[in-house]
Amino acid sequence: MTPEELKALQKAVSKAKRVATEHASQLHDLVEDKLPAGYQELPAIAQATYDACLAWAEANAKLQAAEAN
């Protein structure tokens, strides 16, 4: 893997982590500020948070595999 490809993977992991953190923050805000009245928002925000964390985990695994080689 070229240094440019490795740097691109690092950037993708960083971006995925930022997105996951943003979704986690939205979930936290919902729990702290809107529940129980905003319970209907919970499934969509929770799923988006899960999906963002999964995307980060997959990107991070690719990066770790690339760095191990």
BAFIFI-173171 format. One record per residue: residue number from 0; residue in three letters; x, y, z of N, C-alpha, C, O in turn. Coordinates in Angstrom, 3 decimals. Example, Ala and Ser with C-alpha at 12.3 -4.5 7.8 and 13.67 -1.06 7.14 Angstrom:
! BAFIFI-173171
0; ALA; 13.190; -5.690; 7.800; 12.300; -4.500; 7.800; 13.200; -3.300; 7.800; 14.236; -3.319; 8.465
1; SER; 12.850; -2.250; 7.080; 13.670; -1.060; 7.140; 12.900; 0.030; 7.870; 13.409; 1.138; 8.039
This chain:
! BAFIFI-173171
0; MET; 0.845; -1.170; 0.000; 0.000; 0.000; 0.000; 0.893; 1.237; 0.000; 1.874; 1.322; 0.739
1; THR; 0.530; 2.174; -0.836; 1.330; 3.393; -0.943; 1.056; 4.309; 0.255; 0.023; 4.195; 0.915
2; PRO; 1.989; 5.208; 0.518; 1.754; 6.172; 1.605; 0.498; 7.024; 1.375; -0.185; 7.400; 2.327
3; GLU; 0.204; 7.321; 0.123; -0.990; 8.102; -0.188; -2.259; 7.317; 0.137; -3.221; 7.875; 0.663
4; GLU; -2.258; 6.026; -0.175; -3.417; 5.181; 0.126; -3.604; 5.048; 1.640; -4.728; 5.079; 2.140
5; LEU; -2.505; 4.902; 2.352; -2.568; 4.806; 3.808; -3.111; 6.109; 4.409; -3.929; 6.089; 5.328
6; LYS; -2.647; 7.218; 3.882; -3.126; 8.517; 4.367; -4.617; 8.680; 4.080; -5.345; 9.237; 4.901
7; ALA; -5.073; 8.203; 2.934; -6.496; 8.268; 2.591; -7.325; 7.417; 3.554; -8.418; 7.817; 3.956
8; LEU; -6.809; 6.250; 3.922; -7.494; 5.407; 4.899; -7.566; 6.094; 6.261; -8.599; 6.050; 6.931
9; GLN; -6.477; 6.722; 6.663; -6.462; 7.435; 7.938; -7.490; 8.563; 7.930; -8.182; 8.792; 8.922
10; LYS; -7.582; 9.258; 6.812; -8.546; 10.346; 6.686; -9.978; 9.803; 6.739; -10.851; 10.411; 7.359
11; ALA; -10.216; 8.667; 6.095; -11.548; 8.057; 6.112; -11.940; 7.631; 7.524; -13.093; 7.793; 7.924
12; VAL; -10.987; 7.087; 8.281; -11.261; 6.687; 9.660; -11.588; 7.913; 10.499; -12.524; 7.892; 11.299
13; SER; -10.831; 8.963; 10.319; -11.063; 10.196; 11.063; -12.439; 10.769; 10.760; -13.150; 11.194; 11.671
14; LYS; -12.818; 10.782; 9.494; -14.123; 11.298; 9.101; -15.233; 10.418; 9.659; -16.234; 10.927; 10.163
15; ALA; -15.063; 9.109; 9.574; -16.076; 8.188; 10.093; -16.238; 8.351; 11.605; -17.350; 8.272; 12.127
16; LYS; -15.134; 8.576; 12.298; -15.210; 8.783; 13.743; -15.950; 10.074; 14.065; -16.740; 10.117; 15.008
17; ARG; -15.701; 11.120; 13.296; -16.386; 12.391; 13.510; -17.883; 12.234; 13.303; -18.679; 12.734; 14.097
18; VAL; -18.266; 11.545; 12.244; -19.684; 11.332; 11.949; -20.335; 10.505; 13.065; -21.437; 10.821; 13.512
19; ALA; -19.652; 9.453; 13.508; -20.191; 8.625; 14.586; -20.350; 9.438; 15.861; -21.339; 9.287; 16.578
20; THR; -19.397; 10.281; 16.141; -19.464; 11.128; 17.332; -20.628; 12.109; 17.241; -21.304; 12.363; 18.238
21; GLU; -20.863; 12.655; 16.061; -21.989; 13.570; 15.873; -23.321; 12.857; 16.116; -24.219; 13.405; 16.755
22; HIS; -23.439; 11.637; 15.604; -24.671; 10.866; 15.819; -24.827; 10.499; 17.297; -25.932; 10.547; 17.837
23; ALA; -23.740; 10.139; 17.937; -23.800; 9.817; 19.363; -24.235; 11.032; 20.166; -24.963; 10.899; 21.149
24; SER; -23.799; 12.202; 19.759; -24.188; 13.428; 20.437; -25.690; 13.689; 20.279; -26.356; 14.115; 21.223
25; GLN; -26.209; 13.430; 19.086; -27.647; 13.591; 18.857; -28.441; 12.623; 19.734; -29.473; 12.986; 20.299
26; LEU; -27.955; 11.402; 19.841; -28.612; 10.408; 20.681; -28.570; 10.837; 22.146; -29.566; 10.722; 22.861
27; HIS; -27.443; 11.320; 22.578; -27.287; 11.801; 23.949; -28.255; 12.955; 24.225; -28.916; 12.983; 25.263
28; ASP; -28.332; 13.902; 23.293; -29.235; 15.035; 23.465; -30.690; 14.579; 23.549; -31.465; 15.098; 24.352
29; LEU; -31.050; 13.614; 22.722; -32.409; 13.085; 22.761; -32.705; 12.484; 24.131; -33.750; 12.759; 24.722
30; VAL; -31.800; 11.677; 24.627; -31.997; 11.023; 25.918; -32.083; 12.059; 27.036; -32.950; 11.962; 27.905
31; GLU; -31.209; 13.027; 27.020; -31.181; 14.006; 28.103; -32.307; 15.037; 28.034; -32.842; 15.439; 29.067
32; ASP; -32.667; 15.462; 26.834; -33.554; 16.611; 26.710; -34.978; 16.300; 26.247; -35.894; 17.068; 26.540
33; LYS; -35.180; 15.214; 25.546; -36.480; 15.015; 24.907; -37.263; 13.797; 25.400; -38.459; 13.690; 25.131
34; LEU; -36.621; 12.892; 26.107; -37.352; 11.719; 26.569; -38.071; 12.034; 27.862; -37.551; 12.825; 28.649
35; PRO; -39.187; 11.489; 28.120; -39.877; 10.457; 27.361; -40.750; 10.976; 26.213; -41.204; 10.186; 25.386
36; ALA; -40.989; 12.276; 26.151; -41.907; 12.813; 25.138; -41.429; 12.549; 23.706; -42.253; 12.348; 22.814
37; GLY; -40.120; 12.546; 23.473; -39.595; 12.366; 22.118; -39.257; 10.928; 21.782; -38.402; 10.669; 20.934
38; TYR; -39.919; 9.993; 22.438; -39.578; 8.575; 22.257; -39.679; 8.102; 20.811; -38.989; 7.159; 20.422
39; GLN; -40.528; 8.740; 20.013; -40.695; 8.299; 18.625; -39.465; 8.576; 17.777; -39.292; 7.956; 16.727
40; GLU; -38.616; 9.482; 18.202; -37.382; 9.791; 17.475; -36.288; 8.768; 17.765; -35.324; 8.655; 17.009
41; LEU; -36.436; 8.038; 18.837; -35.381; 7.145; 19.311; -34.940; 6.087; 18.294; -33.736; 5.944; 18.082
42; PRO; -35.847; 5.337; 17.651; -35.382; 4.307; 16.715; -34.532; 4.845; 15.564; -33.504; 4.257; 15.228
43; ALA; -34.950; 5.947; 14.964; -34.206; 6.487; 13.813; -32.833; 7.000; 14.233; -31.837; 6.742; 13.557
44; ILE; -32.778; 7.721; 15.343; -31.493; 8.255; 15.798; -30.576; 7.129; 16.261; -29.375; 7.153; 15.996
45; ALA; -31.140; 6.150; 16.949; -30.333; 5.011; 17.397; -29.776; 4.230; 16.208; -28.613; 3.829; 16.227
46; GLN; -30.591; 4.009; 15.175; -30.130; 3.281; 13.995; -29.043; 4.056; 13.261; -28.052; 3.474; 12.820
47; ALA; -29.225; 5.358; 13.130; -28.214; 6.185; 12.465; -26.898; 6.153; 13.243; -25.819; 6.107; 12.652
48; THR; -27.000; 6.178; 14.564; -25.804; 6.111; 15.399; -25.116; 4.761; 15.232; -23.896; 4.698; 15.086
49; TYR; -25.892; 3.689; 15.254; -25.339; 2.346; 15.064; -24.648; 2.234; 13.702; -23.534; 1.720; 13.608
50; ASP; -25.306; 2.712; 12.662; -24.743; 2.638; 11.307; -23.436; 3.430; 11.204; -22.479; 2.983; 10.572
51; ALA; -23.409; 4.599; 11.827; -22.199; 5.424; 11.791; -21.058; 4.754; 12.554; -19.907; 4.795; 12.120
52; CYS; -21.378; 4.142; 13.683; -20.342; 3.436; 14.455; -19.841; 2.211; 13.701; -18.649; 1.904; 13.738
53; LEU; -20.731; 1.519; 13.027; -20.336; 0.359; 12.224; -19.426; 0.790; 11.076; -18.437; 0.118; 10.782
54; ALA; -19.752; 1.900; 10.432; -18.909; 2.411; 9.342; -17.520; 2.754; 9.867; -16.517; 2.465; 9.214
55; TRP; -17.461; 3.373; 11.054; -16.161; 3.673; 11.661; -15.397; 2.386; 11.955; -14.207; 2.294; 11.655
56; ALA; -16.060; 1.401; 12.531; -15.393; 0.143; 12.881; -14.829; -0.546; 11.639; -13.722; -1.083; 11.674
57; GLU; -15.577; -0.532; 10.559; -15.109; -1.158; 9.320; -13.915; -0.399; 8.743; -12.934; -1.008; 8.316
58; ALA; -14.001; 0.924; 8.732; -12.887; 1.735; 8.220; -11.651; 1.552; 9.094; -10.535; 1.456; 8.582
59; ASN; -11.842; 1.505; 10.387; -10.735; 1.334; 11.318; -10.083; -0.040; 11.151; -8.860; -0.160; 11.225
60; ALA; -10.881; -1.056; 10.930; -10.328; -2.398; 10.715; -9.470; -2.437; 9.438; -8.409; -3.060; 9.410
61; LYS; -9.947; -1.766; 8.391; -9.154; -1.705; 7.142; -7.825; -1.002; 7.389; -6.778; -1.439; 6.912
62; LEU; -7.885; 0.095; 8.143; -6.662; 0.835; 8.450; -5.696; -0.018; 9.268; -4.503; -0.061; 8.968
63; GLN; -6.190; -0.678; 10.271; -5.313; -1.515; 11.106; -4.692; -2.646; 10.305; -3.524; -2.982; 10.501
64; ALA; -5.470; -3.234; 9.402; -4.939; -4.308; 8.553; -3.855; -3.752; 7.621; -2.831; -4.398; 7.398
65; ALA; -4.084; -2.571; 7.091; -3.100; -1.960; 6.187; -1.823; -1.603; 6.951; -0.718; -1.781; 6.440
66; GLU; -1.980; -1.105; 8.158; -0.795; -0.739; 8.954; -0.028; -1.961; 9.432; 1.173; -1.872; 9.689
67; ALA; -0.689; -3.085; 9.554; -0.023; -4.310; 10.002; 0.869; -4.905; 8.913; 1.792; -5.665; 9.204
68; ASN; 0.590; -4.560; 7.679; 1.377; -5.110; 6.543; 2.603; -4.308; 6.260; 3.359; -4.638; 5.347
